[in-house]
């Protein structure tokens, strides 16, 4: 049973790290593309899952203004 618990913990840690690294990349992309953005938008991005951040990273390629982020 200890092995199962350890695998679950490792998976949770992996997902946490993946989400944090994706957040770093997206934050840099947003800053580079739009400069400083509203703190409420930053907080919304911070609360996205790793999968949502991945989708946002792809969508950012099509964004032309910050308003696209909330549309």
mmCIF file as Biopython writes it, N, C-alpha, C and O atoms, coordinates in Angstrom:
data_model
#
loop_
_atom_site.group_PDB
_atom_site.id
_atom_site.type_symbol
_atom_site.label_atom_id
_atom_site.label_alt_id
_atom_site.label_comp_id
_atom_site.label_asym_id
_atom_site.label_entity_id
_atom_site.label_seq_id
_atom_site.pdbx_PDB_ins_code
_atom_site.Cartn_x
_atom_site.Cartn_y
_atom_site.Cartn_z
_atom_site.occupancy
_atom_site.B_iso_or_equiv
_atom_site.auth_seq_id
_atom_site.auth_asym_id
_atom_site.pdbx_PDB_model_num
ATOM 1   N N  . UNK A ? 1  ? 0.821   -1.189 0.000   1.0 0.0 1  A 1 
ATOM 2   C CA . UNK A ? 1  ? 0.000   0.000  0.000   1.0 0.0 1  A 1 
ATOM 3   C C  . UNK A ? 1  ? 0.863   1.251  0.000   1.0 0.0 1  A 1 
ATOM 4   O O  . UNK A ? 1  ? 0.466   2.263  -0.577  1.0 0.0 1  A 1 
ATOM 5   N N  . UNK A ? 2  ? 2.030   1.212  0.628   1.0 0.0 2  A 1 
ATOM 6   C CA . UNK A ? 2  ? 2.920   2.360  0.652   1.0 0.0 2  A 1 
ATOM 7   C C  . UNK A ? 2  ? 3.363   2.764  -0.737  1.0 0.0 2  A 1 
ATOM 8   O O  . UNK A ? 2  ? 3.527   3.953  -1.011  1.0 0.0 2  A 1 
ATOM 9   N N  . UNK A ? 3  ? 3.561   1.790  -1.629  1.0 0.0 3  A 1 
ATOM 10  C CA . UNK A ? 3  ? 3.971   2.091  -2.993  1.0 0.0 3  A 1 
ATOM 11  C C  . UNK A ? 3  ? 2.904   2.854  -3.746  1.0 0.0 3  A 1 
ATOM 12  O O  . UNK A ? 3  ? 3.212   3.762  -4.517  1.0 0.0 3  A 1 
ATOM 13  N N  . UNK A ? 4  ? 1.657   2.492  -3.529  1.0 0.0 4  A 1 
ATOM 14  C CA . UNK A ? 4  ? 0.547   3.181  -4.177  1.0 0.0 4  A 1 
ATOM 15  C C  . UNK A ? 4  ? 0.475   4.625  -3.703  1.0 0.0 4  A 1 
ATOM 16  O O  . UNK A ? 4  ? 0.346   5.540  -4.516  1.0 0.0 4  A 1 
ATOM 17  N N  . UNK A ? 5  ? 0.558   4.833  -2.409  1.0 0.0 5  A 1 
ATOM 18  C CA . UNK A ? 5  ? 0.513   6.182  -1.842  1.0 0.0 5  A 1 
ATOM 19  C C  . UNK A ? 5  ? 1.672   7.012  -2.370  1.0 0.0 5  A 1 
ATOM 20  O O  . UNK A ? 5  ? 1.499   8.186  -2.697  1.0 0.0 5  A 1 
ATOM 21  N N  . UNK A ? 6  ? 2.839   6.417  -2.455  1.0 0.0 6  A 1 
ATOM 22  C CA . UNK A ? 6  ? 4.019   7.132  -2.958  1.0 0.0 6  A 1 
ATOM 23  C C  . UNK A ? 6  ? 3.830   7.535  -4.415  1.0 0.0 6  A 1 
ATOM 24  O O  . UNK A ? 6  ? 4.203   8.642  -4.804  1.0 0.0 6  A 1 
ATOM 25  N N  . UNK A ? 7  ? 3.257   6.653  -5.221  1.0 0.0 7  A 1 
ATOM 26  C CA . UNK A ? 7  ? 3.008   6.977  -6.629  1.0 0.0 7  A 1 
ATOM 27  C C  . UNK A ? 7  ? 2.019   8.129  -6.762  1.0 0.0 7  A 1 
ATOM 28  O O  . UNK A ? 7  ? 2.194   9.014  -7.599  1.0 0.0 7  A 1 
ATOM 29  N N  . UNK A ? 8  ? 0.972   8.110  -5.925  1.0 0.0 8  A 1 
ATOM 30  C CA . UNK A ? 8  ? -0.022  9.190  -5.943  1.0 0.0 8  A 1 
ATOM 31  C C  . UNK A ? 8  ? 0.642   10.502 -5.556  1.0 0.0 8  A 1 
ATOM 32  O O  . UNK A ? 8  ? 0.400   11.525 -6.197  1.0 0.0 8  A 1 
ATOM 33  N N  . UNK A ? 9  ? 1.467   10.493 -4.528  1.0 0.0 9  A 1 
ATOM 34  C CA . UNK A ? 9  ? 2.174   11.702 -4.099  1.0 0.0 9  A 1 
ATOM 35  C C  . UNK A ? 9  ? 3.106   12.202 -5.200  1.0 0.0 9  A 1 
ATOM 36  O O  . UNK A ? 9  ? 3.156   13.401 -5.475  1.0 0.0 9  A 1 
ATOM 37  N N  . UNK A ? 10 ? 3.835   11.297 -5.823  1.0 0.0 10 A 1 
ATOM 38  C CA . UNK A ? 10 ? 4.744   11.685 -6.900  1.0 0.0 10 A 1 
ATOM 39  C C  . UNK A ? 10 ? 3.981   12.276 -8.084  1.0 0.0 10 A 1 
ATOM 40  O O  . UNK A ? 10 ? 4.440   13.240 -8.697  1.0 0.0 10 A 1 
ATOM 41  N N  . UNK A ? 11 ? 2.836   11.713 -8.403  1.0 0.0 11 A 1 
ATOM 42  C CA . UNK A ? 11 ? 2.015   12.232 -9.493  1.0 0.0 11 A 1 
ATOM 43  C C  . UNK A ? 11 ? 1.510   13.641 -9.153  1.0 0.0 11 A 1 
ATOM 44  O O  . UNK A ? 11 ? 1.504   14.531 -10.003 1.0 0.0 11 A 1 
ATOM 45  N N  . UNK A ? 12 ? 1.094   13.823 -7.918  1.0 0.0 12 A 1 
ATOM 46  C CA . UNK A ? 12 ? 0.626   15.149 -7.489  1.0 0.0 12 A 1 
ATOM 47  C C  . UNK A ? 12 ? 1.749   16.173 -7.567  1.0 0.0 12 A 1 
ATOM 48  O O  . UNK A ? 12 ? 1.535   17.302 -8.007  1.0 0.0 12 A 1 
ATOM 49  N N  . UNK A ? 13 ? 2.926   15.789 -7.147  1.0 0.0 13 A 1 
ATOM 50  C CA . UNK A ? 13 ? 4.088   16.683 -7.211  1.0 0.0 13 A 1 
ATOM 51  C C  . UNK A ? 13 ? 4.420   16.989 -8.667  1.0 0.0 13 A 1 
ATOM 52  O O  . UNK A ? 13 ? 4.698   18.139 -9.009  1.0 0.0 13 A 1 
ATOM 53  N N  . UNK A ? 14 ? 4.394   15.990 -9.513  1.0 0.0 14 A 1 
ATOM 54  C CA . UNK A ? 14 ? 4.670   16.180 -10.935 1.0 0.0 14 A 1 
ATOM 55  C C  . UNK A ? 14 ? 3.682   17.168 -11.551 1.0 0.0 14 A 1 
ATOM 56  O O  . UNK A ? 14 ? 4.082   18.076 -12.279 1.0 0.0 14 A 1 
ATOM 57  N N  . UNK A ? 15 ? 2.402   16.992 -11.260 1.0 0.0 15 A 1 
ATOM 58  C CA . UNK A ? 15 ? 1.379   17.896 -11.805 1.0 0.0 15 A 1 
ATOM 59  C C  . UNK A ? 15 ? 1.578   19.316 -11.296 1.0 0.0 15 A 1 
ATOM 60  O O  . UNK A ? 15 ? 1.410   20.279 -12.044 1.0 0.0 15 A 1 
ATOM 61  N N  . UNK A ? 16 ? 1.934   19.443 -10.029 1.0 0.0 16 A 1 
ATOM 62  C CA . UNK A ? 16 ? 2.181   20.768 -9.453  1.0 0.0 16 A 1 
ATOM 63  C C  . UNK A ? 16 ? 3.345   21.454 -10.176 1.0 0.0 16 A 1 
ATOM 64  O O  . UNK A ? 16 ? 3.252   22.623 -10.550 1.0 0.0 16 A 1 
ATOM 65  N N  . UNK A ? 17 ? 4.429   20.721 -10.364 1.0 0.0 17 A 1 
ATOM 66  C CA . UNK A ? 17 ? 5.605   21.278 -11.047 1.0 0.0 17 A 1 
ATOM 67  C C  . UNK A ? 17 ? 5.264   21.630 -12.495 1.0 0.0 17 A 1 
ATOM 68  O O  . UNK A ? 17 ? 5.652   22.691 -12.982 1.0 0.0 17 A 1 
ATOM 69  N N  . UNK A ? 18 ? 4.554   20.764 -13.168 1.0 0.0 18 A 1 
ATOM 70  C CA . UNK A ? 18 ? 4.149   21.006 -14.552 1.0 0.0 18 A 1 
ATOM 71  C C  . UNK A ? 18 ? 3.305   22.272 -14.657 1.0 0.0 18 A 1 
ATOM 72  O O  . UNK A ? 18 ? 3.507   23.085 -15.558 1.0 0.0 18 A 1 
ATOM 73  N N  . UNK A ? 19 ? 2.360   22.437 -13.734 1.0 0.0 19 A 1 
ATOM 74  C CA . UNK A ? 19 ? 1.504   23.621 -13.748 1.0 0.0 19 A 1 
ATOM 75  C C  . UNK A ? 19 ? 2.326   24.879 -13.488 1.0 0.0 19 A 1 
ATOM 76  O O  . UNK A ? 19 ? 2.123   25.892 -14.157 1.0 0.0 19 A 1 
ATOM 77  N N  . UNK A ? 20 ? 3.243   24.835 -12.539 1.0 0.0 20 A 1 
ATOM 78  C CA . UNK A ? 20 ? 4.059   26.006 -12.209 1.0 0.0 20 A 1 
ATOM 79  C C  . UNK A ? 20 ? 4.980   26.388 -13.363 1.0 0.0 20 A 1 
ATOM 80  O O  . UNK A ? 20 ? 5.162   27.575 -13.634 1.0 0.0 20 A 1 
ATOM 81  N N  . UNK A ? 21 ? 5.556   25.420 -14.037 1.0 0.0 21 A 1 
ATOM 82  C CA . UNK A ? 21 ? 6.428   25.714 -15.173 1.0 0.0 21 A 1 
ATOM 83  C C  . UNK A ? 21 ? 5.625   26.279 -16.340 1.0 0.0 21 A 1 
ATOM 84  O O  . UNK A ? 21 ? 6.072   27.208 -17.012 1.0 0.0 21 A 1 
ATOM 85  N N  . UNK A ? 22 ? 4.441   25.720 -16.579 1.0 0.0 22 A 1 
ATOM 86  C CA . UNK A ? 22 ? 3.581   26.247 -17.643 1.0 0.0 22 A 1 
ATOM 87  C C  . UNK A ? 22 ? 3.169   27.680 -17.320 1.0 0.0 22 A 1 
ATOM 88  O O  . UNK A ? 22 ? 3.108   28.527 -18.211 1.0 0.0 22 A 1 
ATOM 89  N N  . UNK A ? 23 ? 2.888   27.948 -16.056 1.0 0.0 23 A 1 
ATOM 90  C CA . UNK A ? 23 ? 2.519   29.295 -15.641 1.0 0.0 23 A 1 
ATOM 91  C C  . UNK A ? 23 ? 3.658   30.284 -15.890 1.0 0.0 23 A 1 
ATOM 92  O O  . UNK A ? 23 ? 3.418   31.411 -16.321 1.0 0.0 23 A 1 
ATOM 93  N N  . UNK A ? 24 ? 4.874   29.875 -15.624 1.0 0.0 24 A 1 
ATOM 94  C CA . UNK A ? 24 ? 6.025   30.748 -15.882 1.0 0.0 24 A 1 
ATOM 95  C C  . UNK A ? 24 ? 6.120   31.114 -17.359 1.0 0.0 24 A 1 
ATOM 96  O O  . UNK A ? 24 ? 6.332   32.276 -17.705 1.0 0.0 24 A 1 
ATOM 97  N N  . UNK A ? 25 ? 5.962   30.123 -18.222 1.0 0.0 25 A 1 
ATOM 98  C CA . UNK A ? 25 ? 6.063   30.354 -19.665 1.0 0.0 25 A 1 
ATOM 99  C C  . UNK A ? 25 ? 4.944   31.285 -20.135 1.0 0.0 25 A 1 
ATOM 100 O O  . UNK A ? 25 ? 5.198   32.253 -20.853 1.0 0.0 25 A 1 
ATOM 101 N N  . UNK A ? 26 ? 3.717   30.994 -19.732 1.0 0.0 26 A 1 
ATOM 102 C CA . UNK A ? 26 ? 2.578   31.809 -20.154 1.0 0.0 26 A 1 
ATOM 103 C C  . UNK A ? 26 ? 2.716   33.232 -19.623 1.0 0.0 26 A 1 
ATOM 104 O O  . UNK A ? 26 ? 2.421   34.188 -20.342 1.0 0.0 26 A 1 
ATOM 105 N N  . UNK A ? 27 ? 3.152   33.385 -18.397 1.0 0.0 27 A 1 
ATOM 106 C CA . UNK A ? 27 ? 3.334   34.720 -17.821 1.0 0.0 27 A 1 
ATOM 107 C C  . UNK A ? 27 ? 4.353   35.525 -18.618 1.0 0.0 27 A 1 
ATOM 108 O O  . UNK A ? 27 ? 4.146   36.711 -18.872 1.0 0.0 27 A 1 
ATOM 109 N N  . UNK A ? 28 ? 5.446   34.891 -19.010 1.0 0.0 28 A 1 
ATOM 110 C CA . UNK A ? 28 ? 6.450   35.580 -19.829 1.0 0.0 28 A 1 
ATOM 111 C C  . UNK A ? 28 ? 5.885   35.948 -21.193 1.0 0.0 28 A 1 
ATOM 112 O O  . UNK A ? 28 ? 6.138   37.039 -21.702 1.0 0.0 28 A 1 
ATOM 113 N N  . UNK A ? 29 ? 5.122   35.037 -21.781 1.0 0.0 29 A 1 
ATOM 114 C CA . UNK A ? 29 ? 4.520   35.319 -23.085 1.0 0.0 29 A 1 
ATOM 115 C C  . UNK A ? 29 ? 3.545   36.487 -23.005 1.0 0.0 29 A 1 
ATOM 116 O O  . UNK A ? 29 ? 3.547   37.365 -23.867 1.0 0.0 29 A 1 
ATOM 117 N N  . UNK A ? 30 ? 2.714   36.495 -21.969 1.0 0.0 30 A 1 
ATOM 118 C CA . UNK A ? 30 ? 1.754   37.580 -21.806 1.0 0.0 30 A 1 
ATOM 119 C C  . UNK A ? 30 ? 2.449   38.919 -21.617 1.0 0.0 30 A 1 
ATOM 120 O O  . UNK A ? 30 ? 2.067   39.925 -22.216 1.0 0.0 30 A 1 
ATOM 121 N N  . UNK A ? 31 ? 3.477   38.917 -20.773 1.0 0.0 31 A 1 
ATOM 122 C CA . UNK A ? 31 ? 4.204   40.164 -20.509 1.0 0.0 31 A 1 
ATOM 123 C C  . UNK A ? 31 ? 4.891   40.668 -21.776 1.0 0.0 31 A 1 
ATOM 124 O O  . UNK A ? 31 ? 4.874   41.864 -22.066 1.0 0.0 31 A 1 
ATOM 125 N N  . UNK A ? 32 ? 5.483   39.765 -22.514 1.0 0.0 32 A 1 
ATOM 126 C CA . UNK A ? 32 ? 6.172   40.164 -23.741 1.0 0.0 32 A 1 
ATOM 127 C C  . UNK A ? 32 ? 5.190   40.691 -24.788 1.0 0.0 32 A 1 
ATOM 128 O O  . UNK A ? 32 ? 5.481   41.650 -25.503 1.0 0.0 32 A 1 
ATOM 129 N N  . UNK A ? 33 ? 4.033   40.052 -24.866 1.0 0.0 33 A 1 
ATOM 130 C CA . UNK A ? 33 ? 3.059   40.422 -25.888 1.0 0.0 33 A 1 
ATOM 131 C C  . UNK A ? 33 ? 2.264   41.676 -25.544 1.0 0.0 33 A 1 
ATOM 132 O O  . UNK A ? 33 ? 1.987   42.508 -26.408 1.0 0.0 33 A 1 
ATOM 133 N N  . UNK A ? 34 ? 1.896   41.801 -24.249 1.0 0.0 34 A 1 
ATOM 134 C CA . UNK A ? 34 ? 0.988   42.877 -23.861 1.0 0.0 34 A 1 
ATOM 135 C C  . UNK A ? 34 ? 1.533   43.811 -22.784 1.0 0.0 34 A 1 
ATOM 136 O O  . UNK A ? 34 ? 0.851   44.758 -22.394 1.0 0.0 34 A 1 
ATOM 137 N N  . UNK A ? 35 ? 2.733   43.564 -22.301 1.0 0.0 35 A 1 
ATOM 138 C CA . UNK A ? 35 ? 3.255   44.369 -21.198 1.0 0.0 35 A 1 
ATOM 139 C C  . UNK A ? 35 ? 2.578   43.953 -19.903 1.0 0.0 35 A 1 
ATOM 140 O O  . UNK A ? 35 ? 2.123   42.818 -19.767 1.0 0.0 35 A 1 
ATOM 141 N N  . UNK A ? 36 ? 2.513   44.874 -18.958 1.0 0.0 36 A 1 
ATOM 142 C CA . UNK A ? 36 ? 1.853   44.566 -17.688 1.0 0.0 36 A 1 
ATOM 143 C C  . UNK A ? 36 ? 0.353   44.466 -17.900 1.0 0.0 36 A 1 
ATOM 144 O O  . UNK A ? 36 ? -0.257  45.321 -18.541 1.0 0.0 36 A 1 
ATOM 145 N N  . UNK A ? 37 ? -0.233  43.408 -17.351 1.0 0.0 37 A 1 
ATOM 146 C CA . UNK A ? 37 ? -1.677  43.233 -17.476 1.0 0.0 37 A 1 
ATOM 147 C C  . UNK A ? 37 ? -2.315  43.348 -16.099 1.0 0.0 37 A 1 
ATOM 148 O O  . UNK A ? 37 ? -1.634  43.257 -15.077 1.0 0.0 37 A 1 
ATOM 149 N N  . UNK A ? 38 ? -3.611  43.546 -16.084 1.0 0.0 38 A 1 
ATOM 150 C CA . UNK A ? 38 ? -4.373  43.734 -14.861 1.0 0.0 38 A 1 
ATOM 151 C C  . UNK A ? 38 ? -4.157  42.578 -13.885 1.0 0.0 38 A 1 
ATOM 152 O O  . UNK A ? 38 ? -4.098  41.415 -14.284 1.0 0.0 38 A 1 
ATOM 153 N N  . UNK A ? 39 ? -4.042  42.914 -12.608 1.0 0.0 39 A 1 
ATOM 154 C CA . UNK A ? 39 ? -3.795  41.908 -11.570 1.0 0.0 39 A 1 
ATOM 155 C C  . UNK A ? 39 ? -4.888  40.849 -11.513 1.0 0.0 39 A 1 
ATOM 156 O O  . UNK A ? 39 ? -4.607  39.690 -11.208 1.0 0.0 39 A 1 
ATOM 157 N N  . UNK A ? 40 ? -6.127  41.229 -11.802 1.0 0.0 40 A 1 
ATOM 158 C CA . UNK A ? 40 ? -7.216  40.244 -11.772 1.0 0.0 40 A 1 
ATOM 159 C C  . UNK A ? 40 ? -7.049  39.209 -12.881 1.0 0.0 40 A 1 
ATOM 160 O O  . UNK A ? 40 ? -7.379  38.039 -12.689 1.0 0.0 40 A 1 
ATOM 161 N N  . UNK A ? 41 ? -6.539  39.627 -14.039 1.0 0.0 41 A 1 
ATOM 162 C CA . UNK A ? 41 ? -6.272  38.677 -15.128 1.0 0.0 41 A 1 
ATOM 163 C C  . UNK A ? 41 ? -5.108  37.762 -14.770 1.0 0.0 41 A 1 
ATOM 164 O O  . UNK A ? 41 ? -5.134  36.565 -15.054 1.0 0.0 41 A 1 
ATOM 165 N N  . UNK A ? 42 ? -4.099  38.335 -14.151 1.0 0.0 42 A 1 
ATOM 166 C CA . UNK A ? 42 ? -2.954  37.527 -13.716 1.0 0.0 42 A 1 
ATOM 167 C C  . UNK A ? 42 ? -3.433  36.451 -12.747 1.0 0.0 42 A 1 
ATOM 168 O O  . UNK A ? 42 ? -3.011  35.299 -12.838 1.0 0.0 42 A 1 
ATOM 169 N N  . UNK A ? 43 ? -4.301  36.819 -11.832 1.0 0.0 43 A 1 
ATOM 170 C CA . UNK A ? 43 ? -4.824  35.860 -10.856 1.0 0.0 43 A 1 
ATOM 171 C C  . UNK A ? 43 ? -5.640  34.767 -11.534 1.0 0.0 43 A 1 
ATOM 172 O O  . UNK A ? 43 ? -5.551  33.601 -11.150 1.0 0.0 43 A 1 
ATOM 173 N N  . UNK A ? 44 ? -6.429  35.130 -12.533 1.0 0.0 44 A 1 
ATOM 174 C CA . UNK A ? 44 ? -7.206  34.127 -13.263 1.0 0.0 44 A 1 
ATOM 175 C C  . UNK A ? 44 ? -6.283  33.144 -13.980 1.0 0.0 44 A 1 
ATOM 176 O O  . UNK A ? 44 ? -6.534  31.939 -13.980 1.0 0.0 44 A 1 
ATOM 177 N N  . UNK A ? 45 ? -5.226  33.654 -14.586 1.0 0.0 45 A 1 
ATOM 178 C CA . UNK A ? 45 ? -4.263  32.791 -15.269 1.0 0.0 45 A 1 
ATOM 179 C C  . UNK A ? 45 ? -3.570  31.895 -14.249 1.0 0.0 45 A 1 
ATOM 180 O O  . UNK A ? 45 ? -3.335  30.716 -14.516 1.0 0.0 45 A 1 
ATOM 181 N N  . UNK A ? 46 ? -3.248  32.436 -13.106 1.0 0.0 46 A 1 
ATOM 182 C CA . UNK A ? 46 ? -2.573  31.671 -12.053 1.0 0.0 46 A 1 
ATOM 183 C C  . UNK A ? 46 ? -3.411  30.488 -11.584 1.0 0.0 46 A 1 
ATOM 184 O O  . UNK A ? 46 ? -2.863  29.486 -11.127 1.0 0.0 46 A 1 
ATOM 185 N N  . UNK A ? 47 ? -4.717  30.592 -11.692 1.0 0.0 47 A 1 
ATOM 186 C CA . UNK A ? 47 ? -5.606  29.539 -11.223 1.0 0.0 47 A 1 
ATOM 187 C C  . UNK A ? 47 ? -5.934  28.481 -12.282 1.0 0.0 47 A 1 
ATOM 188 O O  . UNK A ? 47 ? -6.698  27.554 -12.013 1.0 0.0 47 A 1 
ATOM 189 N N  . UNK A ? 48 ? -5.367  28.616 -13.472 1.0 0.0 48 A 1 
ATOM 190 C CA . UNK A ? 48 ? -5.614  27.639 -14.528 1.0 0.0 48 A 1 
ATOM 191 C C  . UNK A ? 48 ? -4.826  26.352 -14.278 1.0 0.0 48 A 1 
ATOM 192 O O  . UNK A ? 48 ? -3.750  26.374 -13.680 1.0 0.0 48 A 1 
ATOM 193 N N  . UNK A ? 49 ? -5.366  25.260 -14.735 1.0 0.0 49 A 1 
ATOM 194 C CA . UNK A ? 49 ? -4.658  23.973 -14.669 1.0 0.0 49 A 1 
ATOM 195 C C  . UNK A ? 49 ? -3.563  23.942 -15.732 1.0 0.0 49 A 1 
ATOM 196 O O  . UNK A ? 49 ? -3.508  24.803 -16.610 1.0 0.0 49 A 1 
ATOM 197 N N  . UNK A ? 50 ? -2.708  22.955 -15.642 1.0 0.0 50 A 1 
ATOM 198 C CA . UNK A ? 50 ? -1.633  22.802 -16.631 1.0 0.0 50 A 1 
ATOM 199 C C  . UNK A ? 50 ? -2.215  22.645 -18.036 1.0 0.0 50 A 1 
ATOM 200 O O  . UNK A ? 50 ? -1.689  23.214 -18.993 1.0 0.0 50 A 1 
ATOM 201 N N  . UNK A ? 51 ? -3.289  21.880 -18.163 1.0 0.0 51 A 1 
ATOM 202 C CA . UNK A ? 51 ? -3.919  21.671 -19.471 1.0 0.0 51 A 1 
ATOM 203 C C  . UNK A ? 51 ? -4.505  22.977 -20.005 1.0 0.0 51 A 1 
ATOM 204 O O  . UNK A ? 51 ? -4.376  23.277 -21.192 1.0 0.0 51 A 1 
ATOM 205 N N  . UNK A ? 52 ? -5.142  23.743 -19.141 1.0 0.0 52 A 1 
ATOM 206 C CA . UNK A ? 52 ? -5.700  25.033 -19.551 1.0 0.0 52 A 1 
ATOM 207 C C  . UNK A ? 52 ? -4.596  26.004 -19.951 1.0 0.0 52 A 1 
ATOM 208 O O  . UNK A ? 52 ? -4.756  26.777 -20.896 1.0 0.0 52 A 1 
ATOM 209 N N  . UNK A ? 53 ? -3.481  25.967 -19.232 1.0 0.0 53 A 1 
ATOM 210 C CA . UNK A ? 53 ? -2.346  26.822 -19.573 1.0 0.0 53 A 1 
ATOM 211 C C  . UNK A ? 53 ? -1.776  26.448 -20.932 1.0 0.0 53 A 1 
ATOM 212 O O  . UNK A ? 53 ? -1.374  27.314 -21.709 1.0 0.0 53 A 1 
ATOM 213 N N  . UNK A ? 54 ? -1.745  25.157 -21.209 1.0 0.0 54 A 1 
ATOM 214 C CA . UNK A ? 54 ? -1.265  24.688 -22.517 1.0 0.0 54 A 1 
ATOM 215 C C  . UNK A ? 54 ? -2.159  25.235 -23.628 1.0 0.0 54 A 1 
ATOM 216 O O  . UNK A ? 54 ? -1.667  25.727 -24.643 1.0 0.0 54 A 1 
ATOM 217 N N  . UNK A ? 55 ? -3.464  25.146 -23.429 1.0 0.0 55 A 1 
ATOM 218 C CA . UNK A ? 55 ? -4.407  25.667 -24.422 1.0 0.0 55 A 1 
ATOM 219 C C  . UNK A ? 55 ? -4.253  27.181 -24.575 1.0 0.0 55 A 1 
ATOM 220 O O  . UNK A ? 55 ? -4.289  27.702 -25.690 1.0 0.0 55 A 1 
ATOM 221 N N  . UNK A ? 56 ? -4.085  27.877 -23.465 1.0 0.0 56 A 1 
ATOM 222 C CA . UNK A ? 56 ? -3.900  29.327 -23.519 1.0 0.0 56 A 1 
ATOM 223 C C  . UNK A ? 56 ? -2.632  29.672 -24.291 1.0 0.0 56 A 1 
ATOM 224 O O  . UNK A ? 56 ? -2.619  30.623 -25.072 1.0 0.0 56 A 1 
ATOM 225 N N  . UNK A ? 57 ? -1.570  28.906 -24.075 1.0 0.0 57 A 1 
ATOM 226 C CA . UNK A ? 57 ? -0.322  29.143 -24.798 1.0 0.0 57 A 1 
ATOM 227 C C  . UNK A ? 57 ? -0.508  29.040 -26.300 1.0 0.0 57 A 1 
ATOM 228 O O  . UNK A ? 57 ? 0.073   29.821 -27.054 1.0 0.0 57 A 1 
ATOM 229 N N  . UNK A ? 58 ? -1.306  28.093 -26.735 1.0 0.0 58 A 1 
ATOM 230 C CA . UNK A ? 58 ? -1.591  27.956 -28.155 1.0 0.0 58 A 1 
ATOM 231 C C  . UNK A ? 58 ? -2.482  29.097 -28.642 1.0 0.0 58 A 1 
ATOM 232 O O  . UNK A ? 58 ? -2.257  29.651 -29.718 1.0 0.0 58 A 1 
ATOM 233 N N  . UNK A ? 59 ? -3.478  29.441 -27.857 1.0 0.0 59 A 1 
ATOM 234 C CA . UNK A ? 59 ? -4.395  30.516 -28.238 1.0 0.0 59 A 1 
ATOM 235 C C  . UNK A ? 59 ? -3.701  31.867 -28.300 1.0 0.0 59 A 1 
ATOM 236 O O  . UNK A ? 59 ? -4.072  32.718 -29.109 1.0 0.0 59 A 1 
ATOM 237 N N  . UNK A ? 60 ? -2.706  32.071 -27.462 1.0 0.0 60 A 1 
ATOM 238 C CA . UNK A ? 60 ? -1.988  33.349 -27.436 1.0 0.0 60 A 1 
ATOM 239 C C  . UNK A ? 60 ? -1.406  33.709 -28.794 1.0 0.0 60 A 1 
ATOM 240 O O  . UNK A ? 60 ? -1.230  34.887 -29.105 1.0 0.0 60 A 1 
ATOM 241 N N  . UNK A ? 61 ? -1.114  32.715 -29.590 1.0 0.0 61 A 1 
ATOM 242 C CA . UNK A ? 61 ? -0.564  32.973 -30.916 1.0 0.0 61 A 1 
ATOM 243 C C  . UNK A ? 61 ? -1.536  33.755 -31.791 1.0 0.0 61 A 1 
ATOM 244 O O  . UNK A ? 61 ? -1.124  34.449 -32.720 1.0 0.0 61 A 1 
ATOM 245 N N  . UNK A ? 62 ? -2.824  33.640 -31.491 1.0 0.0 62 A 1 
ATOM 246 C CA . UNK A ? 62 ? -3.849  34.319 -32.281 1.0 0.0 62 A 1 
ATOM 247 C C  . UNK A ? 62 ? -4.331  35.624 -31.657 1.0 0.0 62 A 1 
ATOM 248 O O  . UNK A ? 62 ? -5.077  36.371 -32.291 1.0 0.0 62 A 1 
ATOM 249 N N  . UNK A ? 63 ? -3.916  35.908 -30.423 1.0 0.0 63 A 1 
ATOM 250 C CA . UNK A ? 63 ? -4.388  37.111 -29.735 1.0 0.0 63 A 1 
ATOM 251 C C  . UNK A ? 63 ? -3.699  38.351 -30.282 1.0 0.0 63 A 1 
ATOM 252 O O  . UNK A ? 63 ? -2.502  38.339 -30.572 1.0 0.0 63 A 1 
ATOM 253 N N  . UNK A ? 64 ? -4.476  39.420 -30.418 1.0 0.0 64 A 1 
ATOM 254 C CA . UNK A ? 64 ? -3.884  40.678 -30.871 1.0 0.0 64 A 1 
ATOM 255 C C  . UNK A ? 64 ? -3.964  41.772 -29.803 1.0 0.0 64 A 1 
ATOM 256 O O  . UNK A ? 64 ? -3.293  42.799 -29.899 1.0 0.0 64 A 1 
ATOM 257 N N  . UNK A ? 65 ? -4.803  41.534 -28.775 1.0 0.0 65 A 1 
ATOM 258 C CA . UNK A ? 65 ? -4.926  42.503 -27.683 1.0 0.0 65 A 1 
ATOM 259 C C  . UNK A ? 65 ? -5.330  41.784 -26.415 1.0 0.0 65 A 1 
ATOM 260 O O  . UNK A ? 65 ? -5.786  40.642 -26.453 1.0 0.0 65 A 1 
ATOM 261 N N  . UNK A ? 66 ? -5.159  42.462 -25.286 1.0 0.0 66 A 1 
ATOM 262 C CA . UNK A ? 66 ? -5.464  41.846 -23.983 1.0 0.0 66 A 1 
ATOM 263 C C  . UNK A ? 66 ? -6.917  41.421 -23.909 1.0 0.0 66 A 1 
ATOM 264 O O  . UNK A ? 66 ? -7.229  40.425 -23.256 1.0 0.0 66 A 1 
ATOM 265 N N  . UNK A ? 67 ? -7.806  42.141 -24.554 1.0 0.0 67 A 1 
ATOM 266 C CA . UNK A ? 67 ? -9.231  41.798 -24.537 1.0 0.0 67 A 1 
ATOM 267 C C  . UNK A ? 67 ? -9.476  40.378 -25.055 1.0 0.0 67 A 1 
ATOM 268 O O  . UNK A ? 67 ? -10.448 39.736 -24.655 1.0 0.0 67 A 1 
ATOM 269 N N  . UNK A ? 68 ? -8.613  39.887 -25.933 1.0 0.0 68 A 1 
ATOM 270 C CA . UNK A ? 68 ? -8.735  38.524 -26.443 1.0 0.0 68 A 1 
ATOM 271 C C  . UNK A ? 68 ? -8.572  37.496 -25.323 1.0 0.0 68 A 1 
ATOM 272 O O  . UNK A ? 68 ? -9.082  36.379 -25.408 1.0 0.0 68 A 1 
ATOM 273 N N  . UNK A ? 69 ? -7.862  37.889 -24.288 1.0 0.0 69 A 1 
ATOM 274 C CA . UNK A ? 69 ? -7.608  36.994 -23.166 1.0 0.0 69 A 1 
ATOM 275 C C  . UNK A ? 69 ? -8.886  36.721 -22.383 1.0 0.0 69 A 1 
ATOM 276 O O  . UNK A ? 69 ? -9.044  35.641 -21.813 1.0 0.0 69 A 1 
ATOM 277 N N  . UNK A ? 70 ? -9.774  37.662 -22.349 1.0 0.0 70 A 1 
ATOM 278 C CA . UNK A ? 70 ? -11.007 37.498 -21.586 1.0 0.0 70 A 1 
ATOM 279 C C  . UNK A ? 70 ? -12.197 37.124 -22.454 1.0 0.0 70 A 1 
ATOM 280 O O  . UNK A ? 70 ? -13.273 36.826 -21.935 1.0 0.0 70 A 1 
ATOM 281 N N  . UNK A ? 71 ? -12.019 37.134 -23.750 1.0 0.0 71 A 1 
ATOM 282 C CA . UNK A ? 71 ? -13.133 36.802 -24.663 1.0 0.0 71 A 1 
ATOM 283 C C  . UNK A ? 71 ? -13.402 35.323 -24.689 1.0 0.0 71 A 1 
ATOM 284 O O  . UNK A ? 71 ? -14.300 34.871 -25.399 1.0 0.0 71 A 1 
#
